Amino acid sequence: MVSLAGAGCDSVIDRAAAPEVEASSSPELVREAVEYGGWVLPADAKVLLVRKEIVRDRKYQIAAEMSPTDLSSILAQSRFTPPFARDIPPYLTTTIAGPDLATSPSVRRAQEWFTSPAGKVMLRDVVVDERDENTRIVHIEFRGV
């Protein structure tokens, strides 16, 4: 009887640890992600995909294509000010959509701690794939702590 109870507990723990995952480009999921991260996306941005994962904390990932002007605008409007490091090895970043970072002529990355207006503390991580002079593929991640 003790063995059966132990086995039953393992399966309950496994199910409880399984993440809740949702991925789409629906306006509802986009809105949920940007509100969580205190982020502003320009109307012209083409959202490629948004992924939400909940285990204990929330994690949102957004992949969007935009112009360099729109990128500057979202960084300013989202109050994201840390300096970007250049030429980040692609294996240091997990992307959810868009071209492979290994094929990019230039990749920049920055991250910061952020507390949302709702009091949520998170790490905001932004990777910019400078695909060409007019195209930026932006990978944004909000990881709650």
Backbone torsions as a table, in degrees:
resi	resn	phi	psi	omega
1	MET	NA	-39.4	179.4
2	VAL	-63.0	-39.3	-179.5
3	SER	-63.2	-42.1	179.8
4	LEU	-64.5	-41.1	178.6
5	ALA	-62.8	-41.2	178.3
6	GLY	-62.8	-43.7	180.0
7	ALA	-64.1	-39.9	178.4
8	GLY	-63.1	-37.9	179.0
9	CYS	-65.6	-39.7	179.1
10	ASP	-59.2	-44.1	-178.2
11	SER	-68.6	-33.5	176.7
12	VAL	-66.3	-43.2	178.9
13	ILE	-63.7	-43.0	179.6
14	ASP	-61.1	-43.9	179.9
15	ARG	-67.0	-36.9	179.9
16	ALA	-68.1	-30.8	-177.9
17	ALA	-84.1	-13.1	-179.3
18	ALA	-67.8	128.6	-177.8
19	PRO	-72.0	150.3	170.1
20	GLU	-89.6	121.4	-175.8
21	VAL	-125.9	136.8	174.9
22	GLU	-139.0	136.8	178.2
23	ALA	-140.6	129.3	176.5
24	SER	-171.3	-179.8	173.1
25	SER	-117.7	25.4	-179.4
26	SER	-63.8	145.1	178.7
27	PRO	-57.3	-34.0	-179.7
28	GLU	-64.8	-45.1	-179.7
29	LEU	-70.5	-36.4	175.9
30	VAL	-61.0	-48.6	-179.6
31	ARG	-60.7	-43.8	179.3
32	GLU	-60.4	-43.6	-178.4
33	ALA	-66.2	-48.0	-177.0
34	VAL	-69.4	-33.6	175.7
35	GLU	-65.9	-42.1	179.1
36	TYR	-60.3	-44.6	-176.2
37	GLY	-88.5	3.6	-178.5
38	GLY	60.5	42.8	-171.2
39	TRP	-113.8	154.0	176.5
40	VAL	-123.4	124.4	174.8
41	LEU	-105.4	136.1	177.7
42	PRO	-69.9	151.6	179.9
43	ALA	-60.2	-29.7	-178.0
44	ASP	-79.3	-11.4	-177.7
45	ALA	-66.5	137.9	176.0
46	LYS	-97.5	106.2	179.8
47	VAL	-75.9	119.2	-179.9
48	LEU	-82.6	-42.4	-179.5
49	LEU	-169.4	148.1	171.8
50	VAL	-125.0	137.1	179.1
51	ARG	-127.6	130.4	176.8
52	LYS	-116.4	133.2	176.9
53	GLU	-133.1	130.0	177.3
54	ILE	-124.9	120.1	170.8
55	VAL	-114.4	-85.6	169.4
56	ARG	-99.6	-43.9	178.1
57	ASP	-112.1	171.8	179.4
58	ARG	-92.8	148.0	171.0
59	LYS	-139.2	127.8	175.1
60	TYR	-118.4	140.3	172.9
61	GLN	-126.3	137.4	178.7
62	ILE	-127.9	133.3	171.5
63	ALA	-118.2	124.8	-177.3
64	ALA	-142.1	148.3	176.6
65	GLU	-107.2	136.1	-178.8
66	MET	-157.7	175.2	177.9
67	SER	-84.6	161.9	174.5
68	PRO	-58.2	-36.0	178.5
69	THR	-64.5	-45.1	178.1
70	ASP	-63.9	-37.0	178.1
71	LEU	-61.6	-47.6	178.3
72	SER	-58.4	-40.2	-179.3
73	SER	-65.1	-46.5	-177.7
74	ILE	-67.3	-35.4	178.7
75	LEU	-64.1	-43.4	179.8
76	ALA	-67.7	-47.2	-178.1
77	GLN	-67.2	-28.1	179.7
78	SER	-90.3	2.6	-179.1
79	ARG	53.9	44.4	178.1
80	PHE	-101.9	107.8	-170.2
81	THR	-119.5	-2.1	-177.7
82	PRO	-66.1	152.8	179.1
83	PRO	-70.8	148.0	178.4
84	PHE	-91.6	135.9	171.6
85	ALA	-90.1	144.7	-177.6
86	ARG	-96.5	158.4	171.6
87	ASP	51.4	55.9	176.7
88	ILE	-74.8	131.1	176.9
89	PRO	-59.0	133.0	-175.7
90	PRO	-59.2	-28.0	-178.2
91	TYR	-69.9	-10.2	177.6
92	LEU	-85.1	-4.1	-175.6
93	THR	-129.1	133.6	174.2
94	THR	-99.5	124.4	178.5
95	THR	-111.3	158.1	-178.5
96	ILE	-112.9	-13.3	-179.4
97	ALA	-164.2	165.4	178.6
98	GLY	95.5	177.2	-178.7
99	PRO	-67.4	155.9	177.6
100	ASP	-61.0	129.7	-180.0
101	LEU	-61.4	-25.7	179.7
102	ALA	-63.7	-19.9	179.9
103	THR	-94.8	2.8	-177.0
104	SER	-83.8	140.2	175.3
105	PRO	-70.3	-24.5	-179.1
106	SER	-155.8	131.7	177.1
107	VAL	-126.7	130.8	177.0
108	ARG	-122.2	151.4	-178.8
109	ARG	-144.2	143.6	174.1
110	ALA	-148.8	154.9	175.9
111	GLN	-148.8	157.9	-179.1
112	GLU	-152.5	156.3	168.6
113	TRP	-81.9	142.4	-176.1
114	PHE	-144.5	139.7	171.9
115	THR	-114.0	119.7	-177.6
116	SER	-72.2	163.5	175.9
117	PRO	-57.1	-25.3	178.8
118	ALA	-83.8	0.9	177.9
119	GLY	88.3	9.2	179.0
120	LYS	-80.9	126.0	177.2
121	VAL	-94.4	133.2	-177.3
122	MET	-152.5	166.8	171.2
123	LEU	-101.9	126.0	174.8
124	ARG	-104.9	124.0	-175.7
125	ASP	-121.9	127.7	-178.7
126	VAL	-126.7	124.8	176.0
127	VAL	-117.3	129.0	-178.5
128	VAL	-115.2	119.2	175.1
129	ASP	-93.6	106.7	179.7
130	GLU	-84.9	80.9	-171.1
131	ARG	-63.3	-45.9	175.3
132	ASP	-156.2	-174.7	-174.1
133	GLU	-65.6	-19.9	-178.2
134	ASN	-112.5	-3.9	-172.6
135	THR	-126.7	128.8	173.5
136	ARG	-124.0	125.7	171.1
137	ILE	-99.1	117.5	-173.3
138	VAL	-109.5	126.7	179.1
139	HIS	-111.0	114.9	-175.5
140	ILE	-116.9	135.7	177.6
141	GLU	-133.3	133.4	174.8
142	PHE	-116.4	117.2	179.6
143	ARG	-117.2	113.9	177.6
144	GLY	-71.2	149.3	178.7
145	VAL	-124.3	NA	NA
